[in-house]
Every structure is written in C-alpha cells, then in structure tokens.
Amino acid sequence: MPSRKMFVNLAVRDLQRTVDFFTQLGFTFNPQFTDASATCMIVSEDAYVMLLVHDRFADFTKKQIVDSTTQTEVLVALSAESRADVEQMVSRALAAGGSPANEPQDHGFMYGHSFQDPDGHIWEVMWIDPAAIQS
C-alpha cells in the first residue's frame, strides 16, 4: 500500500484561541493553508489537522456540526516517545487552558492519558513500549 498523508478536520469556535493553545503544546502551522477561517496544524510529515471555524467546516458537510463540549465526534490519538512525554503533553495542555478528559490508563506495555482542547475535542496521548511491539 502506498504511503498516505492523513488530514483530520476539526470544527473550532475561535481559530486564534485554538492556534494559541496548540502552539503552547509545541505544534506549528503551515501558512500556505492558513487564513482567517482555517489553518493546517502539522503533526508530522504525514499527519495534519485542519482547524476550521464552524462556518468554514460547514462547507464540507451536509450534517449538523456537533457541540464538541457535550458530544464526541472523534477521538484523536497521538503517539509519544515515553511515559514522561505523555504526562508532559497533558500537563502542558491543561496549563494552556485545556481540561482533563479521562484518567491515565496504564497497561504496563502501553500508557495513555488524555485532555480536551478548548473546543472539547478529546486528544489521547499514548506511549507503547517498542519491545512489546516486537514481541
């Protein structure tokens, strides 16, 4: 199967507040895909999150946009390099104005913790022991 890039699209209420939040978590944005209604957050070479204000997001769907503070439309999971990285990202998210989502989950070979961004989208940060994957 060929390598693919992935673009997740999320509706946000206040684009600048959302950009400020994710900037504090260390993410950067592609100015080529940024205007007053949208921006492209770079997760990696192959993964991006398009953050679109509600009116712009509505251009891409005929469905009603959910209120992500009371309903879940997606769970976004990000990998981390260590258990400490998981906790560091969640701590930074909470300090930047995010809120807790779920309690940490420790399965020994896998550790995860989560937060909600200012729009209520749930972000799960997880670490998997590379030795467990090999065996």
N, C-alpha and C positions, 0 to 999 in steps of 0.2 A: 504494500500500500504506500502511496507517495506521502511524503511529509506534508502536513497541513498546518495552516495557521488557524487559530481559534479567536473569534471575536465574540465576546459576551456583551450584550446590550442591556443597560440598566437605566430605568427612568429615575431622574433626580429632581428635587424641587428647586434647589438653589445650587446652580453649577459651580459658582465660585467657592461656596462653603464646602462643597464636595471635593473640589480640586485642592483646597487648603488642607482638608482632612487627610487625603491620601498623600499629599506632599509630605506631611509630617510623618507618614509611615515609610517614606523613602521612595515612593513611586515618582516617575517622570511622565511627561505627556508629549505626544507628537504634535507640534504646532501645525503641521500640514493638514491635520484632521481636527482642528480646533477653531471654533468660532463662538459667538455669543450663546449658541444653543446646544453645543456639543463639544466633547473633547475625547481624545483617544489616550487612555492610560496604558502605558507599557508595563506589562507584567514580565514578559521575557521576549526573546526573539520570535517566538511562535504563539504567544498568547497576549491578547489585548482586551481591554474593557472599554467599550464605548459608553460614555456617560452622557445621557441626553436629557434635556429638560422635558417635562411631560408633553408639551405641545409638539416638540420635535419627535419624541418617541412615538407619539400617536400617528405620525406619518407612516409608520412601518407596521401597524397592526389595525385590524378592524375590531379587535376585542377591547373591552374596558381595561384601563390600567389599574392594577390593584393598589390598594393603600398598603404599602410595604411596612408600615408601622403596626398594622394589625393583621396582615395576611402575608403568607410566604409564597413568593412566586418562583424563587430559585434559592439554592444554597450554593455559594461559591466556595470552593476549597482551594487553598494554596499550600504548596509544599514548603517545608522549612528544612534547614540543614541540620538542626539539632533540637532537642527538647528546649534548651535555653532560648533558641531563636523563636520557637513557638510562643513562649511566655513573653519574650521581649516585644514581639509584634503586637500581641494582645494588650500588653501594658501601654505601649505607645498609642494604640487605637483608643483605649479608654482615656488616656491623658489628653488626646486630641479632640475629645468630645463624643466618642463612640460610647456604646453601652454594652454591658455583658449580654451574651446570648445564651450559652449553656455552660454547665460546669465542665472542667477539664475531664478528658477521658483518657485513662492510662491502661493500655492493654499490654504493657511490657515492651513488645516489639514495635508498638505504634502508640504515639501520644498526640492528642489533639486538644485544642481549646478554641473558643470562638468569640466573636464580637459582632455587634450590629453597627453599621455605619450610620451617619446622621439621618439617612432616609429609611433606616430599619432593615436594609438588606443584611442578611446573615453571611458572614465570612468565617469559614472554618480554616484554621491553620493547623497543619499536621506534619508530624515527623514520623518516618518509618525507618527502622533500623536496616541499613543496607545489607547486613549479614543475614537478616531474616528473609529478605527477598531472594538472596542467592540460594538459600537452602529451602 
